[in-house]
Amino acid sequence: MASFYFYDLAIKREEKDFLQDNDDLVVSREAMDVFVSGGWRDWVDNQEFDYWELESFDGLRLQGYYLEAKEPTNKTVVFAHGYLGRARDMGLYGEHYYEDLGYNILSVDLRGHGQSDGDYIGFGWHSRLDLVDWIDKLLERQGDDAEIVLHGLSMGASTVLMSSGEDLPDNVKGIVADSPYTSVHDLFKYQMTRMFNLPSFPILNTTSIVTEAKANYSLKEASALDQVKKTDVPILYFHGNSDDFVPTRMTRELYKNTNSEAELKVFEKSGHGEAFAIYKDEYIKVLNEFLNDQID
């Protein structure tokens, strides 16, 4: 049955061979050099992260990695990685937050990824609640004066946006969402047509039913768009205008529907998640201005 096939293909926790020859994920040579051999990888290897564990609301053991700043500070960034990624991937951004801005870092393996438990990929929906728990854990460590920024990439970007509609503490001062999708349903509908030349109806509807039975969420329910419509946390959006994997129009729609203060920066000739690697100086300039506006 097609719905079970697509569930296993995209949501079940296992190797995803279908992405290896995906033209929409072809990375520019400039970005690939940074991703594969950038100095940030050595930086991550040389840090002494504390291993944090968390039990999720549904009994999963989740893994996080905490790095205390060189000088005492109440500022912390919480990172959420992309699909099939892991916490250490966010060292690409973490080096700047740590070395240049002096932040503490908490980078987490989202459920179904890295060293965290989970036999399915939630595309951010259940992880939004895990992030709330990670924030509570941070506050236990840092106290009431903590100032927190959430920074996510791709699936992680949608995860932090999904968390934005929850009852977050006032300590969360800003959210950075790089290349997010509006909802899991919208993303699958786009990819089903683009990758498989298939109409979304009725396959997507039945896949959603399978997902609800196996992973306890529906594809339409998992909506970053619905969550940003009720958020009060300022959000900075990044996206590349050459992104064929998660179309730029999704971030534009999120931006237009964000209830809180919002900014959008679109980078020319930048594919999926490539902006920081290709336009690092410009990316950092926009990021720093946003952080300076939101953090005391």
Contacts in CASP RR format, 6 or more apart in sequence:
PFRMAT RR
TARGET T0000
AUTHOR 0000-0000-0000
METHOD contacts of the structure
MODEL  1
MASFYFYDLAIKREEKDFLQDNDDLVVSREAMDVFVSGGWRDWVDNQEFD
YWELESFDGLRLQGYYLEAKEPTNKTVVFAHGYLGRARDMGLYGEHYYED
LGYNILSVDLRGHGQSDGDYIGFGWHSRLDLVDWIDKLLERQGDDAEIVL
HGLSMGASTVLMSSGEDLPDNVKGIVADSPYTSVHDLFKYQMTRMFNLPS
FPILNTTSIVTEAKANYSLKEASALDQVKKTDVPILYFHGNSDDFVPTRM
TRELYKNTNSEAELKVFEKSGHGEAFAIYKDEYIKVLNEFLNDQID
1 206 0 8 1.000
2 203 0 8 1.000
2 206 0 8 1.000
2 207 0 8 1.000
3 203 0 8 1.000
3 206 0 8 1.000
3 207 0 8 1.000
3 209 0 8 1.000
3 210 0 8 1.000
4 210 0 8 1.000
6 188 0 8 1.000
6 192 0 8 1.000
6 203 0 8 1.000
6 207 0 8 1.000
7 207 0 8 1.000
7 210 0 8 1.000
7 211 0 8 1.000
7 214 0 8 1.000
8 14 0 8 1.000
9 16 0 8 1.000
9 18 0 8 1.000
10 16 0 8 1.000
10 121 0 8 1.000
10 188 0 8 1.000
11 120 0 8 1.000
11 121 0 8 1.000
11 122 0 8 1.000
11 123 0 8 1.000
11 211 0 8 1.000
11 214 0 8 1.000
11 215 0 8 1.000
12 119 0 8 1.000
12 120 0 8 1.000
12 121 0 8 1.000
12 214 0 8 1.000
13 112 0 8 1.000
13 118 0 8 1.000
13 119 0 8 1.000
13 120 0 8 1.000
13 121 0 8 1.000
16 84 0 8 1.000
18 195 0 8 1.000
19 25 0 8 1.000
19 84 0 8 1.000
22 195 0 8 1.000
22 245 0 8 1.000
23 244 0 8 1.000
24 194 0 8 1.000
24 195 0 8 1.000
24 244 0 8 1.000
24 245 0 8 1.000
24 272 0 8 1.000
25 245 0 8 1.000
25 272 0 8 1.000
27 35 0 8 1.000
27 271 0 8 1.000
27 274 0 8 1.000
28 271 0 8 1.000
28 274 0 8 1.000
28 278 0 8 1.000
30 277 0 8 1.000
30 278 0 8 1.000
31 271 0 8 1.000
31 273 0 8 1.000
31 274 0 8 1.000
31 277 0 8 1.000
31 278 0 8 1.000
33 277 0 8 1.000
34 40 0 8 1.000
34 92 0 8 1.000
34 277 0 8 1.000
34 278 0 8 1.000
35 92 0 8 1.000
35 277 0 8 1.000
39 95 0 8 1.000
40 91 0 8 1.000
40 92 0 8 1.000
40 94 0 8 1.000
40 95 0 8 1.000
43 91 0 8 1.000
43 95 0 8 1.000
43 99 0 8 1.000
44 88 0 8 1.000
44 91 0 8 1.000
44 95 0 8 1.000
47 67 0 8 1.000
47 98 0 8 1.000
48 67 0 8 1.000
49 65 0 8 1.000
49 66 0 8 1.000
49 67 0 8 1.000
49 107 0 8 1.000
50 65 0 8 1.000
50 66 0 8 1.000
50 67 0 8 1.000
50 68 0 8 1.000
51 63 0 8 1.000
51 64 0 8 1.000
51 65 0 8 1.000
52 63 0 8 1.000
52 64 0 8 1.000
52 65 0 8 1.000
52 66 0 8 1.000
52 106 0 8 1.000
52 137 0 8 1.000
53 61 0 8 1.000
53 62 0 8 1.000
53 63 0 8 1.000
53 64 0 8 1.000
54 61 0 8 1.000
54 62 0 8 1.000
54 64 0 8 1.000
54 130 0 8 1.000
54 133 0 8 1.000
54 134 0 8 1.000
54 137 0 8 1.000
55 61 0 8 1.000
55 62 0 8 1.000
56 62 0 8 1.000
56 111 0 8 1.000
56 117 0 8 1.000
56 126 0 8 1.000
56 129 0 8 1.000
56 130 0 8 1.000
56 133 0 8 1.000
57 129 0 8 1.000
57 130 0 8 1.000
57 133 0 8 1.000
58 126 0 8 1.000
58 216 0 8 1.000
59 117 0 8 1.000
60 111 0 8 1.000
60 116 0 8 1.000
60 117 0 8 1.000
60 118 0 8 1.000
61 116 0 8 1.000
61 117 0 8 1.000
62 108 0 8 1.000
62 109 0 8 1.000
62 111 0 8 1.000
62 116 0 8 1.000
62 117 0 8 1.000
62 130 0 8 1.000
62 134 0 8 1.000
63 87 0 8 1.000
63 108 0 8 1.000
63 109 0 8 1.000
63 114 0 8 1.000
63 115 0 8 1.000
63 116 0 8 1.000
64 87 0 8 1.000
64 106 0 8 1.000
64 107 0 8 1.000
64 108 0 8 1.000
64 109 0 8 1.000
64 116 0 8 1.000
64 134 0 8 1.000
65 87 0 8 1.000
65 88 0 8 1.000
65 105 0 8 1.000
65 106 0 8 1.000
65 107 0 8 1.000
65 108 0 8 1.000
66 104 0 8 1.000
66 105 0 8 1.000
66 106 0 8 1.000
66 141 0 8 1.000
67 98 0 8 1.000
67 104 0 8 1.000
67 105 0 8 1.000
67 106 0 8 1.000
68 104 0 8 1.000
69 75 0 8 1.000
69 98 0 8 1.000
69 102 0 8 1.000
69 103 0 8 1.000
69 104 0 8 1.000
70 98 0 8 1.000
70 102 0 8 1.000
71 102 0 8 1.000
73 102 0 8 1.000
73 103 0 8 1.000
73 104 0 8 1.000
74 142 0 8 1.000
74 145 0 8 1.000
74 146 0 8 1.000
74 147 0 8 1.000
75 101 0 8 1.000
75 102 0 8 1.000
75 103 0 8 1.000
75 104 0 8 1.000
75 147 0 8 1.000
75 148 0 8 1.000
75 149 0 8 1.000
75 295 0 8 1.000
76 103 0 8 1.000
76 104 0 8 1.000
76 105 0 8 1.000
76 106 0 8 1.000
76 138 0 8 1.000
76 142 0 8 1.000
76 146 0 8 1.000
76 147 0 8 1.000
76 148 0 8 1.000
76 149 0 8 1.000
77 93 0 8 1.000
77 94 0 8 1.000
77 97 0 8 1.000
77 103 0 8 1.000
77 104 0 8 1.000
77 105 0 8 1.000
77 106 0 8 1.000
77 148 0 8 1.000
77 149 0 8 1.000
77 150 0 8 1.000
77 151 0 8 1.000
78 106 0 8 1.000
78 107 0 8 1.000
78 108 0 8 1.000
78 131 0 8 1.000
78 134 0 8 1.000
78 135 0 8 1.000
78 138 0 8 1.000
78 148 0 8 1.000
78 149 0 8 1.000
78 150 0 8 1.000
78 151 0 8 1.000
79 87 0 8 1.000
79 90 0 8 1.000
79 91 0 8 1.000
79 93 0 8 1.000
79 94 0 8 1.000
79 105 0 8 1.000
79 106 0 8 1.000
79 107 0 8 1.000
79 108 0 8 1.000
79 151 0 8 1.000
79 152 0 8 1.000
80 90 0 8 1.000
80 108 0 8 1.000
80 110 0 8 1.000
80 127 0 8 1.000
80 131 0 8 1.000
80 150 0 8 1.000
80 151 0 8 1.000
80 152 0 8 1.000
80 153 0 8 1.000
80 155 0 8 1.000
80 156 0 8 1.000
80 157 0 8 1.000
80 159 0 8 1.000
80 160 0 8 1.000
81 87 0 8 1.000
81 89 0 8 1.000
81 90 0 8 1.000
81 107 0 8 1.000
81 109 0 8 1.000
81 110 0 8 1.000
81 113 0 8 1.000
81 152 0 8 1.000
81 153 0 8 1.000
81 155 0 8 1.000
81 156 0 8 1.000
82 89 0 8 1.000
82 110 0 8 1.000
82 152 0 8 1.000
82 153 0 8 1.000
82 154 0 8 1.000
82 155 0 8 1.000
82 156 0 8 1.000
82 157 0 8 1.000
83 121 0 8 1.000
83 123 0 8 1.000
83 154 0 8 1.000
83 155 0 8 1.000
84 113 0 8 1.000
85 113 0 8 1.000
85 114 0 8 1.000
86 109 0 8 1.000
86 113 0 8 1.000
86 114 0 8 1.000
86 115 0 8 1.000
87 107 0 8 1.000
87 108 0 8 1.000
87 109 0 8 1.000
87 114 0 8 1.000
88 107 0 8 1.000
89 153 0 8 1.000
90 107 0 8 1.000
90 151 0 8 1.000
90 152 0 8 1.000
90 153 0 8 1.000
91 107 0 8 1.000
92 276 0 8 1.000
92 277 0 8 1.000
93 151 0 8 1.000
93 153 0 8 1.000
93 276 0 8 1.000
94 105 0 8 1.000
94 107 0 8 1.000
96 284 0 8 1.000
96 287 0 8 1.000
97 103 0 8 1.000
97 105 0 8 1.000
97 151 0 8 1.000
98 105 0 8 1.000
100 284 0 8 1.000
101 288 0 8 1.000
101 291 0 8 1.000
103 149 0 8 1.000
104 142 0 8 1.000
106 134 0 8 1.000
106 138 0 8 1.000
108 116 0 8 1.000
108 130 0 8 1.000
108 131 0 8 1.000
108 134 0 8 1.000
109 115 0 8 1.000
109 116 0 8 1.000
110 116 0 8 1.000
110 124 0 8 1.000
110 127 0 8 1.000
110 130 0 8 1.000
110 155 0 8 1.000
110 156 0 8 1.000
110 159 0 8 1.000
111 117 0 8 1.000
111 118 0 8 1.000
111 122 0 8 1.000
111 126 0 8 1.000
111 127 0 8 1.000
111 130 0 8 1.000
112 118 0 8 1.000
112 119 0 8 1.000
112 120 0 8 1.000
112 121 0 8 1.000
112 122 0 8 1.000
113 121 0 8 1.000
120 214 0 8 1.000
120 215 0 8 1.000
122 184 0 8 1.000
122 215 0 8 1.000
122 217 0 8 1.000
122 222 0 8 1.000
123 155 0 8 1.000
123 158 0 8 1.000
123 184 0 8 1.000
123 187 0 8 1.000
123 222 0 8 1.000
124 155 0 8 1.000
124 156 0 8 1.000
124 158 0 8 1.000
124 159 0 8 1.000
124 162 0 8 1.000
124 222 0 8 1.000
125 162 0 8 1.000
125 184 0 8 1.000
125 217 0 8 1.000
125 221 0 8 1.000
125 222 0 8 1.000
126 216 0 8 1.000
126 217 0 8 1.000
127 156 0 8 1.000
127 159 0 8 1.000
127 162 0 8 1.000
127 163 0 8 1.000
128 159 0 8 1.000
128 162 0 8 1.000
128 163 0 8 1.000
128 166 0 8 1.000
128 227 0 8 1.000
129 163 0 8 1.000
129 166 0 8 1.000
131 150 0 8 1.000
131 159 0 8 1.000
131 160 0 8 1.000
131 163 0 8 1.000
132 163 0 8 1.000
132 166 0 8 1.000
132 167 0 8 1.000
132 168 0 8 1.000
135 148 0 8 1.000
135 168 0 8 1.000
135 169 0 8 1.000
135 171 0 8 1.000
135 172 0 8 1.000
136 169 0 8 1.000
138 146 0 8 1.000
138 148 0 8 1.000
139 146 0 8 1.000
139 169 0 8 1.000
139 171 0 8 1.000
144 171 0 8 1.000
146 171 0 8 1.000
147 171 0 8 1.000
147 173 0 8 1.000
147 295 0 8 1.000
147 296 0 8 1.000
148 171 0 8 1.000
148 172 0 8 1.000
148 173 0 8 1.000
148 174 0 8 1.000
149 172 0 8 1.000
149 173 0 8 1.000
149 174 0 8 1.000
149 175 0 8 1.000
149 176 0 8 1.000
149 291 0 8 1.000
149 294 0 8 1.000
149 295 0 8 1.000
150 160 0 8 1.000
150 163 0 8 1.000
150 164 0 8 1.000
150 172 0 8 1.000
150 174 0 8 1.000
150 175 0 8 1.000
150 176 0 8 1.000
151 160 0 8 1.000
151 175 0 8 1.000
151 176 0 8 1.000
151 178 0 8 1.000
152 159 0 8 1.000
152 160 0 8 1.000
152 176 0 8 1.000
152 177 0 8 1.000
152 178 0 8 1.000
152 180 0 8 1.000
153 178 0 8 1.000
153 179 0 8 1.000
153 273 0 8 1.000
154 178 0 8 1.000
154 179 0 8 1.000
154 180 0 8 1.000
154 246 0 8 1.000
154 272 0 8 1.000
154 273 0 8 1.000
155 181 0 8 1.000
156 180 0 8 1.000
157 176 0 8 1.000
157 177 0 8 1.000
157 178 0 8 1.000
157 179 0 8 1.000
157 180 0 8 1.000
158 177 0 8 1.000
158 180 0 8 1.000
158 181 0 8 1.000
158 224 0 8 1.000
160 175 0 8 1.000
160 176 0 8 1.000
160 177 0 8 1.000
161 175 0 8 1.000
161 177 0 8 1.000
161 180 0 8 1.000
161 224 0 8 1.000
161 227 0 8 1.000
161 228 0 8 1.000
161 231 0 8 1.000
161 235 0 8 1.000
161 254 0 8 1.000
162 222 0 8 1.000
162 223 0 8 1.000
162 224 0 8 1.000
162 227 0 8 1.000
163 227 0 8 1.000
164 175 0 8 1.000
164 227 0 8 1.000
164 228 0 8 1.000
164 231 0 8 1.000
164 233 0 8 1.000
164 235 0 8 1.000
164 260 0 8 1.000
165 227 0 8 1.000
165 228 0 8 1.000
165 230 0 8 1.000
165 231 0 8 1.000
166 227 0 8 1.000
168 233 0 8 1.000
172 233 0 8 1.000
173 233 0 8 1.000
173 234 0 8 1.000
173 294 0 8 1.000
173 295 0 8 1.000
174 233 0 8 1.000
174 234 0 8 1.000
174 235 0 8 1.000
174 236 0 8 1.000
174 290 0 8 1.000
174 294 0 8 1.000
175 231 0 8 1.000
175 233 0 8 1.000
175 234 0 8 1.000
175 235 0 8 1.000
175 236 0 8 1.000
176 235 0 8 1.000
176 236 0 8 1.000
176 238 0 8 1.000
176 287 0 8 1.000
176 290 0 8 1.000
177 235 0 8 1.000
177 236 0 8 1.000
177 237 0 8 1.000
177 238 0 8 1.000
177 251 0 8 1.000
177 254 0 8 1.000
178 237 0 8 1.000
178 238 0 8 1.000
178 239 0 8 1.000
178 273 0 8 1.000
178 275 0 8 1.000
178 276 0 8 1.000
179 238 0 8 1.000
179 239 0 8 1.000
179 240 0 8 1.000
179 243 0 8 1.000
179 246 0 8 1.000
179 251 0 8 1.000
179 272 0 8 1.000
179 273 0 8 1.000
179 275 0 8 1.000
180 224 0 8 1.000
180 237 0 8 1.000
180 239 0 8 1.000
180 246 0 8 1.000
180 250 0 8 1.000
180 251 0 8 1.000
180 254 0 8 1.000
181 187 0 8 1.000
181 224 0 8 1.000
181 246 0 8 1.000
181 250 0 8 1.000
182 223 0 8 1.000
182 224 0 8 1.000
182 225 0 8 1.000
182 250 0 8 1.000
182 253 0 8 1.000
182 254 0 8 1.000
183 219 0 8 1.000
183 220 0 8 1.000
183 222 0 8 1.000
183 223 0 8 1.000
183 224 0 8 1.000
183 225 0 8 1.000
183 226 0 8 1.000
184 219 0 8 1.000
184 220 0 8 1.000
184 222 0 8 1.000
184 223 0 8 1.000
185 204 0 8 1.000
185 208 0 8 1.000
185 219 0 8 1.000
185 220 0 8 1.000
185 222 0 8 1.000
185 223 0 8 1.000
186 225 0 8 1.000
186 250 0 8 1.000
187 246 0 8 1.000
187 250 0 8 1.000
188 200 0 8 1.000
188 204 0 8 1.000
188 207 0 8 1.000
188 219 0 8 1.000
189 200 0 8 1.000
189 204 0 8 1.000
190 246 0 8 1.000
190 247 0 8 1.000
191 245 0 8 1.000
192 198 0 8 1.000
192 199 0 8 1.000
192 200 0 8 1.000
192 203 0 8 1.000
192 204 0 8 1.000
193 199 0 8 1.000
193 200 0 8 1.000
194 244 0 8 1.000
204 219 0 8 1.000
207 219 0 8 1.000
208 218 0 8 1.000
208 219 0 8 1.000
208 220 0 8 1.000
209 218 0 8 1.000
211 217 0 8 1.000
211 218 0 8 1.000
211 219 0 8 1.000
212 218 0 8 1.000
224 254 0 8 1.000
225 253 0 8 1.000
225 254 0 8 1.000
225 257 0 8 1.000
228 235 0 8 1.000
228 254 0 8 1.000
228 257 0 8 1.000
228 258 0 8 1.000
228 259 0 8 1.000
228 260 0 8 1.000
229 257 0 8 1.000
229 258 0 8 1.000
229 259 0 8 1.000
230 259 0 8 1.000
231 258 0 8 1.000
231 259 0 8 1.000
231 260 0 8 1.000
232 259 0 8 1.000
232 260 0 8 1.000
233 260 0 8 1.000
234 260 0 8 1.000
234 261 0 8 1.000
234 262 0 8 1.000
234 290 0 8 1.000
234 293 0 8 1.000
234 294 0 8 1.000
235 258 0 8 1.000
235 260 0 8 1.000
235 261 0 8 1.000
235 262 0 8 1.000
235 263 0 8 1.000
236 262 0 8 1.000
236 263 0 8 1.000
236 265 0 8 1.000
236 286 0 8 1.000
236 287 0 8 1.000
236 290 0 8 1.000
237 251 0 8 1.000
237 254 0 8 1.000
237 255 0 8 1.000
237 262 0 8 1.000
237 263 0 8 1.000
237 264 0 8 1.000
237 265 0 8 1.000
238 251 0 8 1.000
238 265 0 8 1.000
238 266 0 8 1.000
238 267 0 8 1.000
238 275 0 8 1.000
238 276 0 8 1.000
238 283 0 8 1.000
238 286 0 8 1.000
239 246 0 8 1.000
239 248 0 8 1.000
239 251 0 8 1.000
239 252 0 8 1.000
239 264 0 8 1.000
239 265 0 8 1.000
239 266 0 8 1.000
239 267 0 8 1.000
239 275 0 8 1.000
240 248 0 8 1.000
240 266 0 8 1.000
240 267 0 8 1.000
240 268 0 8 1.000
240 270 0 8 1.000
240 271 0 8 1.000
240 272 0 8 1.000
240 273 0 8 1.000
240 274 0 8 1.000
240 275 0 8 1.000
241 248 0 8 1.000
241 266 0 8 1.000
241 267 0 8 1.000
241 268 0 8 1.000
241 269 0 8 1.000
241 270 0 8 1.000
242 268 0 8 1.000
242 269 0 8 1.000
242 270 0 8 1.000
242 271 0 8 1.000
243 270 0 8 1.000
243 271 0 8 1.000
243 272 0 8 1.000
243 273 0 8 1.000
244 271 0 8 1.000
244 272 0 8 1.000
245 271 0 8 1.000
245 272 0 8 1.000
246 272 0 8 1.000
248 266 0 8 1.000
251 264 0 8 1.000
251 266 0 8 1.000
252 264 0 8 1.000
255 262 0 8 1.000
255 264 0 8 1.000
263 286 0 8 1.000
263 290 0 8 1.000
265 283 0 8 1.000
265 286 0 8 1.000
267 274 0 8 1.000
267 275 0 8 1.000
267 278 0 8 1.000
267 279 0 8 1.000
267 282 0 8 1.000
267 283 0 8 1.000
269 278 0 8 1.000
270 278 0 8 1.000
270 279 0 8 1.000
275 283 0 8 1.000
276 283 0 8 1.000
END
